[in-house]
């Protein structure tokens, strides 16, 4: 008998796989990476152009595009977003 697990709608799979604090951090990083990725792909035709604007290496942009979440911290992602003119706002709420 196979037991199937389905992540509830509106809840991240990170919470199924990691302790709550780690899952929250991963979710925030994933959201920031996704936003930055979208912005860079809209504005730049090459990774080299994006790297020059962000003052990072082209391989760093490649890591971002390939979703290597473990190579990016929340601080770094916020700084990179600021370099492309974005403001990051954070909202908290009481845990359920």
Residue pairs with C-beta under 8 A, 6 or more apart in sequence:
5 16
7 13
7 15
7 16
12 23
12 26
12 27
12 30
14 22
14 23
14 24
14 26
14 27
14 30
15 23
15 27
17 23
18 26
20 95
25 74
26 69
28 74
29 69
29 72
29 73
29 74
29 77
30 69
32 72
32 74
32 77
32 78
32 81
32 88
33 64
33 67
33 69
33 72
33 77
35 81
35 86
36 64
36 77
36 80
36 81
36 84
36 86
37 64
37 65
39 81
39 84
39 86
40 50
40 54
40 61
40 64
40 65
40 84
41 65
43 50
43 84
44 50
44 53
47 58
47 61
47 62
47 65
48 58
50 61
51 57
51 58
51 60
51 61
53 83
53 84
54 60
54 61
54 80
54 83
54 84
55 83
56 80
63 71
63 72
64 72
78 88
81 87
81 88
82 88
